[in-house]
Amino acid sequence: MQKLAQQIVQHSFFEKFIITIILISAVLIGLETSPDIMNTYGYWIHLGNQLVLAIFIIEAALKIYTVAPKLGGYFGKGWNIFDFSIILLALLPSTGEFAMIARLARLLRVLRLISAIPELRLIVATLMRSIPSMANVMLLMISSQKAY
């Protein structure tokens, strides 16, 4: 059974399916910004958000199951921790003080594209590593301005 779960998770269709779900999530988040659309289709948008969250939970459960009982195989990767955190935040009740956190979690679901697309992950990782060097470039630019 675990082998089947591994085949599903590693299949290119599964990755494309998750990317599609992330994009659908982004559209739903965008639709939520319109009061008119929410008044007319709010129930369906809420239902869509719940379905997206359920799919993300199933994805995480499958990925965890493929490495069980060694959970370090899943939680040892930063992107998996990021994905899991988004799921946990989205499960918080969205009323009262937690409403802002729940909205943030829905917005962060769009950032999952970074973890779903390896090329995009490489670009973001490279940008993050280059930030300290950018500070050096800025210092050089500032010091050359003072010289003139």
ABEGO torsion letter per residue (X at the ends): XAAAAAAAAABAAAAAAAAAAAAAAAAAAAAAABAAAAAAAAAAAAAAAAAAAAAAAAAAAAAAAAAOABAAAAAABAAAAAAAAAAAAAABBABEAAAAAAAAAAAAAAAAAAAABAAAAAAAAAAAAAAAAAAAAAAAAAAAAAAX
